[in-house]
Amino acid sequence: MSAKGLSPAAQSFVLEAEELLEALERQLLELEGVQGAGPGEQVDAVFRALHTVKGSGSMFGFDRLARFTHDFETAFDAVREGRLGINSALVDLSLKARDEMLALLALGPDGTGVEADPGPTARALSAELAALTGAVNTQEASG
């Protein structure tokens, strides 16, 4: 993403988010062959990355990204709490969600001429995450 026109703090967020999302892909690929509870440290690392991107994104006006990431984070919170096991469907969906997070990050903060709606891909992925976890789909609830 081009950080042109962003404050230095927002530029730092973008760089940190890109690094976190790069690491997230590796972490998810490591979980690919896991079934069930999964290694706690890896699941916690995924959750922390999502939580950081969501919170910082919201703070810097990347609300589309923050709302979408919330749905993704909810899935890994369910894994941490033992309500959802690691399986190939979750990992595959998570990799797609991670790619969508990069796309939403690249759009820049809300209010830069881009609609606040995260778009059909994010809405569809959020619906799949909600179906997988039994959680409320915030993309449908807010849009």
DSSP file with accessible surface (Angstrom, degrees, kcal/mol):
  #  RESIDUE AA STRUCTURE BP1 BP2  ACC     N-H-->O    O-->H-N    N-H-->O    O-->H-N    TCO  KAPPA ALPHA  PHI   PSI    X-CA   Y-CA   Z-CA
    1    1 A M              0   0   72      0, 0.0     2,-0.5     0, 0.0   106,-0.1   0.000 360.0 360.0 360.0 142.5    0.0    0.0    0.0
    2    2 A S        -     0   0   80    104,-0.3     0, 0.0     1,-0.1     0, 0.0  -0.691 360.0-159.3 -80.7 128.0    1.2    3.5   -0.7
    3    3 A A    >   +     0   0   28     -2,-0.5     3,-1.9     2,-0.1    -1,-0.1   0.274  43.2 139.3 -92.2  12.7    1.4    5.4    2.6
    4    4 A K  T 3  S+     0   0  183      1,-0.3     3,-0.1     7,-0.0    -2,-0.1  -0.290  70.5  15.3 -57.7 136.1    1.3    8.7    0.8
    5    5 A G  T 3  S+     0   0   85      1,-0.3     2,-0.3     0, 0.0    -1,-0.3   0.421  98.9 120.1  81.9  -3.3   -0.9   11.2    2.5
    6    6 A L  S <  S-     0   0   25     -3,-1.9    -1,-0.3     1,-0.1    -3,-0.0  -0.675  70.1-105.4 -92.2 152.1   -1.0    9.3    5.8
    7    7 A S     >  -     0   0   62     -2,-0.3     4,-2.8     1,-0.1     5,-0.2  -0.276  36.3-106.5 -64.2 158.7    0.3   10.7    9.1
    8    8 A P  H  > S+     0   0  101      0, 0.0     4,-2.2     0, 0.0     5,-0.1   0.894 122.8  51.7 -56.0 -38.0    3.7    9.2   10.2
    9    9 A A  H  > S+     0   0   50      2,-0.2     4,-2.1     1,-0.2     5,-0.1   0.924 110.7  46.8 -65.8 -42.8    1.8    7.2   12.9
   10   10 A A  H  > S+     0   0    6      2,-0.2     4,-2.5     1,-0.2    -1,-0.2   0.888 110.0  54.0 -66.8 -36.5   -0.6    5.8   10.3
   11   11 A Q  H  X S+     0   0   75     -4,-2.8     4,-2.2     1,-0.2    -1,-0.2   0.914 108.1  50.1 -61.5 -41.4    2.3    5.0    8.0
   12   12 A S  H  X S+     0   0   76     -4,-2.2     4,-2.7    -5,-0.2    -2,-0.2   0.900 108.8  52.5 -62.9 -41.0    3.9    3.1   10.9
   13   13 A F  H  X S+     0   0    5     -4,-2.1     4,-3.2     2,-0.2     5,-0.2   0.933 108.1  50.8 -58.8 -46.9    0.6    1.2   11.4
   14   14 A V  H  X S+     0   0    2     -4,-2.5     4,-2.5     1,-0.2    -2,-0.2   0.939 112.3  46.2 -58.7 -46.2    0.5    0.2    7.7
   15   15 A L  H  X S+     0   0   99     -4,-2.2     4,-2.1     1,-0.2    -1,-0.2   0.925 114.8  46.9 -63.3 -43.7    4.1   -1.1    7.9
   16   16 A E  H  X S+     0   0   85     -4,-2.7     4,-2.9     1,-0.2    -2,-0.2   0.918 112.0  50.7 -64.2 -42.8    3.5   -3.0   11.1
   17   17 A A  H  X S+     0   0    0     -4,-3.2     4,-2.7     2,-0.2     5,-0.2   0.910 108.8  51.4 -62.8 -42.1    0.2   -4.5    9.8
   18   18 A E  H  X S+     0   0   58     -4,-2.5     4,-2.0    -5,-0.2    -1,-0.2   0.923 112.2  46.9 -60.7 -42.2    1.9   -5.7    6.6
   19   19 A E  H  X S+     0   0  134     -4,-2.1     4,-2.4     2,-0.2    -2,-0.2   0.916 112.7  49.2 -64.9 -43.7    4.6   -7.4    8.7
   20   20 A L  H  X S+     0   0   41     -4,-2.9     4,-2.6     1,-0.2    -2,-0.2   0.904 111.6  49.0 -62.3 -40.4    2.0   -8.9   11.0
   21   21 A L  H  X S+     0   0    1     -4,-2.7     4,-1.7     2,-0.2    -1,-0.2   0.847 109.4  52.2 -71.2 -31.5    0.0  -10.2    8.0
   22   22 A E  H  X S+     0   0  115     -4,-2.0     4,-1.4    -5,-0.2    -2,-0.2   0.940 113.6  43.6 -65.5 -46.9    3.1  -11.7    6.5
   23   23 A A  H  X S+     0   0   23     -4,-2.4     4,-2.5     1,-0.2    -2,-0.2   0.883 108.8  59.8 -65.1 -36.3    3.9  -13.5    9.7
   24   24 A L  H  X S+     0   0    1     -4,-2.6     4,-2.8     1,-0.2     5,-0.2   0.895 100.6  54.5 -60.0 -41.3    0.2  -14.5   10.0
   25   25 A E  H  X S+     0   0   72     -4,-1.7     4,-2.4     1,-0.2    -1,-0.2   0.940 109.8  46.8 -59.2 -45.7    0.4  -16.4    6.7
   26   26 A R  H  X S+     0   0  131     -4,-1.4     4,-2.0     1,-0.2    -2,-0.2   0.921 112.3  50.5 -61.4 -43.3    3.4  -18.4    8.0
   27   27 A Q  H  X S+     0   0   42     -4,-2.5     4,-1.1     1,-0.2    -1,-0.2   0.906 111.1  48.2 -63.0 -41.3    1.6  -19.1   11.3
   28   28 A L  H  X S+     0   0    0     -4,-2.8     4,-0.6     1,-0.2     3,-0.4   0.904 109.2  52.6 -66.7 -40.6   -1.5  -20.3    9.5
   29   29 A L  H >< S+     0   0   80     -4,-2.4     3,-0.8     1,-0.2     4,-0.4   0.863 105.8  55.1 -63.6 -33.8    0.4  -22.5    7.2
   30   30 A E  H 3< S+     0   0  120     -4,-2.0     3,-0.4     1,-0.2    -1,-0.2   0.804 107.9  49.5 -66.9 -29.2    2.1  -24.1   10.2
   31   31 A L  H >< S+     0   0    0     -4,-1.1     3,-1.8    -3,-0.4    -1,-0.2   0.571  84.8  97.2 -82.8  -8.1   -1.4  -24.9   11.5
   32   32 A E  T << S+     0   0   87     -3,-0.8    -1,-0.2    -4,-0.6    -2,-0.1   0.842  87.0  39.6 -54.3 -42.0   -2.5  -26.4    8.2
   33   33 A G  T 3  S+     0   0   74     -3,-0.4    -1,-0.3    -4,-0.4     2,-0.3   0.483  94.9 106.2 -89.0   1.8   -1.8  -30.0    9.2
   34   34 A V    <   -     0   0   32     -3,-1.8     2,-0.4    53,-0.1    -3,-0.0  -0.572  48.4-168.6 -85.4 140.2   -3.2  -29.7   12.8
   35   35 A Q        +     0   0  126     -2,-0.3     3,-0.5    52,-0.1     2,-0.4  -0.980  54.6   2.2-123.5 139.9   -6.5  -31.1   13.7
   36   36 A G  B    S-A   86   0A  35     50,-2.2    50,-5.2    -2,-0.4    46,-0.1  -0.691 123.8  -2.7  95.2-137.7   -8.3  -30.3   17.0
   37   37 A A  S    S-     0   0   80     -2,-0.4    -1,-0.2    48,-0.2    45,-0.1   0.850  85.4-154.8 -68.1 -37.5   -7.1  -27.9   19.6
   38   38 A G        -     0   0   23     -3,-0.5     2,-0.2    48,-0.1    -1,-0.1   0.124  39.6 -45.3  78.8 157.8   -3.8  -27.0   18.0
   39   39 A P     >  -     0   0   55      0, 0.0     4,-2.3     0, 0.0     5,-0.2  -0.450  51.6-141.1 -63.5 125.7   -0.7  -25.7   19.6
   40   40 A G  H  > S+     0   0   45     -2,-0.2     4,-2.8     1,-0.2     5,-0.2   0.866  98.2  53.5 -57.8 -41.3   -1.7  -23.0   22.1
   41   41 A E  H  > S+     0   0  170      2,-0.2     4,-2.1     1,-0.2    -1,-0.2   0.903 110.6  46.5 -63.5 -41.5    1.3  -20.8   21.4
   42   42 A Q  H  > S+     0   0   41      2,-0.2     4,-2.2    -3,-0.2    -2,-0.2   0.917 113.9  47.4 -66.9 -43.2    0.6  -20.7   17.7
   43   43 A V  H  X S+     0   0    4     -4,-2.3     4,-2.7     1,-0.2    -2,-0.2   0.922 112.3  50.3 -64.1 -42.5   -3.1  -20.1   18.2
   44   44 A D  H  X S+     0   0   57     -4,-2.8     4,-2.9    -5,-0.2    -1,-0.2   0.894 108.9  52.1 -62.1 -39.5   -2.3  -17.3   20.7
   45   45 A A  H  X S+     0   0   18     -4,-2.1     4,-2.2     2,-0.2    -2,-0.2   0.912 110.5  47.9 -64.2 -41.3    0.1  -15.7   18.2
   46   46 A V  H  X S+     0   0    0     -4,-2.2     4,-2.4     2,-0.2     5,-0.2   0.952 113.2  48.1 -62.6 -47.8   -2.5  -15.7   15.5
   47   47 A F  H  X S+     0   0   27     -4,-2.7     4,-3.0     1,-0.2    -2,-0.2   0.922 111.0  50.3 -59.6 -46.0   -5.1  -14.2   17.9
   48   48 A R  H  X S+     0   0  145     -4,-2.9     4,-2.6     2,-0.2    -1,-0.2   0.905 109.7  50.7 -61.1 -41.3   -2.6  -11.5   19.0
   49   49 A A  H  X S+     0   0    8     -4,-2.2     4,-2.4     2,-0.2     5,-0.2   0.943 113.6  44.9 -61.6 -45.6   -1.8  -10.5   15.4
   50   50 A L  H  X S+     0   0    0     -4,-2.4     4,-2.7     1,-0.2    -2,-0.2   0.921 112.8  50.8 -64.5 -42.8   -5.4  -10.2   14.6
   51   51 A H  H  X S+     0   0   93     -4,-3.0     4,-2.6    -5,-0.2     5,-0.3   0.903 111.2  48.7 -62.5 -40.4   -6.2   -8.3   17.8
   52   52 A T  H  X S+     0   0   48     -4,-2.6     4,-2.7     2,-0.2     5,-0.4   0.931 112.8  46.3 -66.2 -46.6   -3.3   -5.9   17.1
   53   53 A V  H  X S+     0   0    1     -4,-2.4     4,-2.4    -5,-0.2     5,-0.3   0.927 114.6  48.9 -63.3 -41.8   -4.4   -5.2   13.5
   54   54 A K  H  X S+     0   0   47     -4,-2.7     4,-2.2    -5,-0.2    -2,-0.2   0.961 116.4  40.6 -62.6 -51.8   -8.0   -4.8   14.6
   55   55 A G  H  X S+     0   0   39     -4,-2.6     4,-2.1    -5,-0.2    -2,-0.2   0.935 120.2  42.2 -65.7 -47.3   -7.3   -2.4   17.4
   56   56 A S  H  X S+     0   0   23     -4,-2.7     4,-1.9    -5,-0.3     6,-0.2   0.891 112.5  55.4 -68.4 -37.9   -4.6   -0.3   15.6
   57   57 A G  H  <>S+     0   0    0     -4,-2.4     5,-3.2    -5,-0.4    -2,-0.2   0.934 109.1  46.8 -59.5 -44.6   -6.6   -0.3   12.4
   58   58 A S  H ><5S+     0   0   64     -4,-2.2     3,-1.4    -5,-0.3    -1,-0.2   0.922 109.6  54.3 -63.1 -41.3   -9.6    1.2   14.2
   59   59 A M  H 3<5S+     0   0  133     -4,-2.1    -1,-0.2     1,-0.3    -2,-0.2   0.851 112.1  44.1 -63.0 -32.9   -7.4    3.8   15.9
   60   60 A F  T 3<5S-     0   0   58     -4,-1.9    -1,-0.3    -3,-0.1    -2,-0.2   0.236 123.6 -98.1-101.0  14.6   -6.0    5.0   12.6
   61   61 A G  T < 5S+     0   0   25     -3,-1.4    49,-3.2    -4,-0.2     2,-1.3   0.586  82.7 130.6  86.3  12.5   -9.3    5.0   10.7
   62   62 A F     >< +     0   0    2     -5,-3.2     4,-2.5    47,-0.3     5,-0.1  -0.463  22.5 152.5 -92.9  62.1   -9.1    1.7    8.9
   63   63 A D  H  >  +     0   0   58     -2,-1.3     4,-2.9     1,-0.2     5,-0.3   0.842  64.7  56.2 -68.3 -34.8  -12.6    0.8   10.1
   64   64 A R  H  > S+     0   0    1     -3,-0.3     4,-2.2     2,-0.2    -1,-0.2   0.949 112.3  44.3 -58.4 -47.8  -13.4   -1.6    7.2
   65   65 A L  H  > S+     0   0    1     39,-0.2     4,-2.9     1,-0.2    -2,-0.2   0.925 113.5  50.3 -62.3 -45.1  -10.3   -3.6    8.1
   66   66 A A  H  X S+     0   0    9     -4,-2.5     4,-1.9     1,-0.2    -2,-0.2   0.920 111.3  47.6 -62.9 -44.3  -11.0   -3.5   11.8
   67   67 A R  H  X S+     0   0   73     -4,-2.9     4,-1.1     2,-0.2    -1,-0.2   0.927 115.1  45.3 -64.1 -44.2  -14.6   -4.7   11.4
   68   68 A F  H >X S+     0   0    0     -4,-2.2     4,-1.4    -5,-0.3     3,-0.6   0.936 111.3  52.5 -64.5 -44.3  -13.6   -7.5    9.0
   69   69 A T  H 3X S+     0   0    0     -4,-2.9     4,-3.3     1,-0.2     5,-0.2   0.848  99.4  65.3 -62.8 -31.6  -10.7   -8.5   11.3
   70   70 A H  H 3X S+     0   0   68     -4,-1.9     4,-2.4     1,-0.2    -1,-0.2   0.915 101.7  48.4 -56.5 -44.0  -13.1   -8.7   14.2
   71   71 A D  H <X S+     0   0    7     -4,-1.1     4,-1.2    -3,-0.6    -1,-0.2   0.896 113.6  46.6 -64.7 -39.6  -14.9  -11.6   12.6
   72   72 A F  H  X S+     0   0    0     -4,-1.4     4,-1.5     2,-0.2     3,-0.3   0.925 112.0  50.9 -66.8 -44.6  -11.6  -13.4   11.9
   73   73 A E  H  X S+     0   0   10     -4,-3.3     4,-2.2     1,-0.2    -2,-0.2   0.888 103.5  59.8 -61.6 -39.2  -10.4  -12.7   15.5
   74   74 A T  H  X S+     0   0   31     -4,-2.4     4,-2.1    -5,-0.2    -1,-0.2   0.885 101.7  54.2 -58.9 -38.7  -13.7  -14.2   16.8
   75   75 A A  H  X S+     0   0    0     -4,-1.2     4,-1.6    -3,-0.3    -1,-0.2   0.928 111.0  44.2 -62.5 -43.8  -12.9  -17.5   15.1
   76   76 A F  H  X S+     0   0    0     -4,-1.5     4,-2.5     2,-0.2    -1,-0.2   0.785 108.4  57.7 -77.0 -21.7   -9.5  -17.7   16.8
   77   77 A D  H  X S+     0   0   47     -4,-2.2     4,-2.1     2,-0.2    -1,-0.2   0.911 105.7  51.4 -67.5 -39.8  -11.0  -16.7   20.1
   78   78 A A  H  <>S+     0   0    2     -4,-2.1     5,-2.3     2,-0.2     6,-1.2   0.887 109.9  49.3 -63.7 -36.7  -13.3  -19.7   19.8
   79   79 A V  H ><5S+     0   0    8     -4,-1.6     3,-1.5     4,-0.2    -2,-0.2   0.943 109.9  51.0 -66.0 -45.8  -10.2  -21.9   19.1
   80   80 A R  H 3<5S+     0   0  112     -4,-2.5    -2,-0.2     1,-0.3    -1,-0.2   0.862 111.9  47.6 -59.1 -35.9   -8.4  -20.4   22.2
   81   81 A E  T 3<5S-     0   0  110     -4,-2.1    -1,-0.3    -5,-0.1    -2,-0.2   0.426 116.0-114.3 -87.0  -0.3  -11.5  -21.2   24.3
   82   82 A G  T < 5S+     0   0   64     -3,-1.5    -3,-0.2    -4,-0.3    -2,-0.1   0.602  87.1 114.3  80.0  11.2  -11.9  -24.7   23.0
   83   83 A R  S   <S+     0   0  146     -5,-2.3     2,-0.4    -6,-0.2    -4,-0.2   0.618  79.8  33.5 -87.2 -13.3  -15.2  -24.0   21.3
   84   84 A L  S    S-     0   0   27     -6,-1.2    -2,-0.3    -7,-0.1     2,-0.2  -0.995  76.0-142.6-144.1 134.8  -13.7  -24.6   17.8
   85   85 A G        -     0   0   29     -2,-0.4     2,-0.3    -3,-0.1   -48,-0.2  -0.634  28.7-101.2 -95.7 157.4  -11.0  -27.0   16.7
   86   86 A I  B     +A   36   0A   2    -50,-5.2   -50,-2.2    -2,-0.2     2,-0.3  -0.579  55.4 155.0 -71.2 133.0   -8.3  -26.3   14.1
   87   87 A N     >  -     0   0   44     -2,-0.3     4,-2.3   -52,-0.2     5,-0.2  -0.950  57.6 -95.9-151.5 171.4   -9.3  -28.0   10.8
   88   88 A S  H  > S+     0   0   67     -2,-0.3     4,-2.9     1,-0.2     5,-0.3   0.861 120.7  56.3 -63.3 -33.8   -8.5  -27.6    7.2
   89   89 A A  H  > S+     0   0   52      2,-0.2     4,-2.5     1,-0.2    -1,-0.2   0.933 109.6  45.7 -63.7 -43.3  -11.7  -25.6    6.6
   90   90 A L  H  > S+     0   0    0      2,-0.2     4,-2.7     1,-0.2    -2,-0.2   0.928 114.8  47.1 -65.5 -43.8  -10.7  -23.0    9.2
   91   91 A V  H  X S+     0   0    0     -4,-2.3     4,-2.4     2,-0.2    -2,-0.2   0.942 113.6  47.7 -65.3 -45.4   -7.1  -22.8    8.0
   92   92 A D  H  X S+     0   0   76     -4,-2.9     4,-1.9     1,-0.2    -2,-0.2   0.935 115.0  45.6 -60.6 -45.1   -8.2  -22.4    4.3
   93   93 A L  H  X S+     0   0   10     -4,-2.5     4,-2.6    -5,-0.3    -1,-0.2   0.899 111.3  53.7 -64.7 -38.6  -10.8  -19.8    5.2
   94   94 A S  H  X S+     0   0    0     -4,-2.7     4,-2.6     2,-0.2    -1,-0.2   0.886 106.2  51.8 -65.4 -38.2   -8.2  -18.0    7.4
   95   95 A L  H  X S+     0   0   29     -4,-2.4     4,-2.0     2,-0.2    -1,-0.2   0.915 111.6  47.1 -65.4 -39.5   -5.7  -17.8    4.6
   96   96 A K  H  X S+     0   0  115     -4,-1.9     4,-2.1     2,-0.2    -2,-0.2   0.909 112.1  50.5 -65.3 -41.0   -8.4  -16.2    2.4
   97   97 A A  H  X S+     0   0    0     -4,-2.6     4,-2.4     2,-0.2    -2,-0.2   0.896 107.5  53.7 -64.9 -39.0   -9.3  -13.8    5.2
   98   98 A R  H  X S+     0   0   22     -4,-2.6     4,-1.9     1,-0.2    -1,-0.2   0.925 108.4  49.4 -61.3 -42.4   -5.7  -12.9    5.6
   99   99 A D  H  X S+     0   0   85     -4,-2.0     4,-1.9     1,-0.2    -1,-0.2   0.903 110.0  51.2 -63.1 -38.8   -5.5  -12.0    1.9
  100  100 A E  H  X S+     0   0   28     -4,-2.1     4,-2.7     1,-0.2    -1,-0.2   0.874 104.9  56.7 -67.8 -35.1   -8.6   -9.9    2.2
  101  101 A M  H  X S+     0   0    0     -4,-2.4     4,-2.6     2,-0.2    -1,-0.2   0.919 106.2  50.3 -61.1 -41.3   -7.1   -8.1    5.2
  102  102 A L  H  X S+     0   0   54     -4,-1.9     4,-2.2     2,-0.2    -1,-0.2   0.908 110.6  49.8 -60.9 -41.7   -4.2   -7.1    3.0
  103  103 A A  H  X S+     0   0   46     -4,-1.9     4,-1.0     2,-0.2    -2,-0.2   0.913 112.0  47.0 -64.8 -41.9   -6.6   -5.9    0.3
  104  104 A L  H  X S+     0   0    2     -4,-2.7     4,-0.6     1,-0.2     3,-0.4   0.882 110.5  53.0 -68.1 -36.7   -8.5   -3.8    2.9
  105  105 A L  H >< S+     0   0    2     -4,-2.6     3,-1.4     1,-0.2    -1,-0.2   0.918 105.3  55.2 -61.4 -41.9   -5.3   -2.4    4.3
  106  106 A A  H 3< S+     0   0   55     -4,-2.2  -104,-0.3     1,-0.3    -1,-0.2   0.768  96.2  65.9 -65.8 -24.1   -4.3   -1.4    0.7
  107  107 A L  H 3< S-     0   0   72     -4,-1.0    -1,-0.3    -3,-0.4    -2,-0.2   0.742 102.3-140.2 -67.8 -23.2   -7.5    0.6    0.4
  108  108 A G    <<  -     0   0    3     -3,-1.4    -1,-0.2    -4,-0.6     4,-0.1  -0.274  40.5 -26.9  89.3-178.5   -6.3    3.0    3.1
  109  109 A P  S >  S-     0   0   19      0, 0.0     3,-0.8     0, 0.0   -47,-0.3  -0.257  77.4 -91.2 -68.6 156.6   -8.3    4.5    5.9
  110  110 A D  T 3  S+     0   0   35    -49,-3.2     5,-0.1     1,-0.2     6,-0.1  -0.268 109.5  43.7 -60.5 153.9  -12.0    5.1    5.6
  111  111 A G  T 3  S+     0   0   75      3,-0.8    -1,-0.2    -3,-0.1     4,-0.1   0.615  76.1 113.4  85.1  11.0  -13.0    8.5    4.2
  112  112 A T  S <  S-     0   0   77     -3,-0.8     3,-0.1     2,-0.2    -2,-0.1  -0.080 107.1 -76.7-104.7  34.6  -10.3    8.5    1.5
  113  113 A G  S    S+     0   0   81      1,-0.3     2,-0.4     0, 0.0    -3,-0.1   0.473 104.6 112.8  88.5   3.0  -12.9    8.3   -1.3
  114  114 A V  S    S-     0   0   53     -5,-0.3    -3,-0.8    -7,-0.1    -1,-0.3  -0.878  75.5-102.6-109.8 140.4  -13.6    4.6   -0.8
  115  115 A E        -     0   0  151     -2,-0.4    -3,-0.1     1,-0.1    -1,-0.1  -0.224  21.2-128.8 -57.5 147.6  -16.9    3.3    0.4
  116  116 A A  S    S+     0   0   51     -6,-0.1    -1,-0.1     2,-0.0    -6,-0.1   0.738  84.4 101.4 -70.1 -21.4  -17.0    2.3    4.0
  117  117 A D  S    S-     0   0   80      1,-0.2   -53,-0.1    26,-0.0    -2,-0.1  -0.467  74.1-141.8 -63.6 127.8  -18.5   -1.0    2.9
  118  118 A P        -     0   0   12      0, 0.0     4,-0.3     0, 0.0    -1,-0.2   0.692  46.7-113.8 -69.9 -15.7  -15.7   -3.6    2.9
  119  119 A G     >  -     0   0   16      1,-0.1     4,-2.3     2,-0.1     5,-0.2  -0.248  30.8 -66.4 105.9 167.1  -17.0   -5.2   -0.2
  120  120 A P  H  > S+     0   0   92      0, 0.0     4,-2.6     0, 0.0     5,-0.2   0.836 125.9  54.6 -65.8 -34.1  -18.5   -8.4   -1.3
  121  121 A T  H  > S+     0   0   78      2,-0.2     4,-2.7     1,-0.2     5,-0.2   0.954 111.2  44.5 -65.8 -46.7  -15.4  -10.6   -0.7
  122  122 A A  H  > S+     0   0    0     -4,-0.3     4,-2.7     1,-0.2     5,-0.2   0.914 113.9  50.9 -63.1 -41.2  -15.1   -9.4    2.9
  123  123 A R  H  X S+     0   0   71     -4,-2.3     4,-2.2     2,-0.2    -1,-0.2   0.930 112.0  46.8 -62.5 -42.9  -18.9   -9.9    3.5
  124  124 A A  H  X S+     0   0   52     -4,-2.6     4,-2.2     2,-0.2    -2,-0.2   0.925 113.7  47.4 -66.0 -43.2  -18.8  -13.4    2.0
  125  125 A L  H  X S+     0   0   10     -4,-2.7     4,-2.7     1,-0.2    -1,-0.2   0.902 110.9  52.0 -65.3 -39.7  -15.7  -14.4    4.1
  126  126 A S  H  X S+     0   0    0     -4,-2.7     4,-2.7    -5,-0.2    -1,-0.2   0.904 108.7  51.0 -62.5 -39.8  -17.3  -12.9    7.2
  127  127 A A  H  X S+     0   0   42     -4,-2.2     4,-2.5     2,-0.2    -1,-0.2   0.909 111.1  48.2 -64.3 -40.8  -20.4  -14.9    6.6
  128  128 A E  H  X S+     0   0   95     -4,-2.2     4,-2.3     2,-0.2    -2,-0.2   0.910 112.2  48.6 -65.5 -42.4  -18.3  -18.1    6.2
  129  129 A L  H  X S+     0   0    1     -4,-2.7     4,-2.1     2,-0.2     6,-0.3   0.919 112.1  49.3 -62.5 -43.0  -16.4  -17.3    9.4
  130  130 A A  H  X>S+     0   0   14     -4,-2.7     4,-2.5     1,-0.2     5,-0.8   0.914 111.1  49.4 -63.7 -41.2  -19.7  -16.7   11.3
  131  131 A A  H  <5S+     0   0   86     -4,-2.5    -1,-0.2     1,-0.2    -2,-0.2   0.905 111.6  49.6 -64.3 -38.9  -21.1  -20.0   10.0
  132  132 A L  H  <5S+     0   0   54     -4,-2.3    -1,-0.2     1,-0.2    -2,-0.2   0.871 123.8  29.5 -67.4 -36.4  -18.0  -21.8   11.1
  133  133 A T  H  <5S-     0   0   25     -4,-2.1    -2,-0.2    -5,-0.2    -1,-0.2   0.587  99.5-123.9-101.0 -15.3  -18.0  -20.3   14.6
  134  134 A G  T  <5 +     0   0   72     -4,-2.5    -3,-0.2     1,-0.2    -4,-0.1   0.662  66.9 138.2  76.0  16.4  -21.7  -19.7   15.2
  135  135 A A      < -     0   0   35     -5,-0.8     2,-0.3    -6,-0.3    -1,-0.2  -0.381  64.0 -87.8 -90.2 170.1  -20.9  -16.1   15.8
  136  136 A V        -     0   0  111     -2,-0.1     2,-0.9    -3,-0.1    -1,-0.1  -0.600  38.2-127.6 -76.5 133.1  -22.7  -12.9   14.7
  137  137 A N     >  -     0   0   19     -2,-0.3     4,-2.3     1,-0.2     3,-0.4  -0.736  19.1-165.3 -83.1 105.9  -21.5  -11.7   11.3
  138  138 A T  H  > S+     0   0   31     -2,-0.9     4,-2.1     1,-0.2     5,-0.2   0.769  85.2  62.4 -68.7 -22.0  -20.6   -8.1   11.9
  139  139 A Q  H  > S+     0   0    3      2,-0.2     4,-1.0     1,-0.2    -1,-0.2   0.902 111.1  38.0 -68.9 -38.0  -20.5   -7.4    8.2
  140  140 A E  H  4 S+     0   0  118     -3,-0.4    -2,-0.2     2,-0.2    -1,-0.2   0.882 116.4  52.3 -76.1 -39.1  -24.2   -8.3    8.0
  141  141 A A  H  < S+     0   0   77     -4,-2.3    -2,-0.2     1,-0.2    -3,-0.2   0.848 120.5  33.0 -67.0 -31.4  -25.0   -6.6   11.3
  142  142 A S  H  <        0   0   71     -4,-2.1    -1,-0.2    -5,-0.2    -2,-0.2   0.599 360.0 360.0 -99.9 -14.2  -23.4   -3.3   10.3
  143  143 A G     <        0   0   93     -4,-1.0    -3,-0.2    -5,-0.2    -2,-0.1   0.535 360.0 360.0-113.6 360.0  -24.0   -3.3    6.6
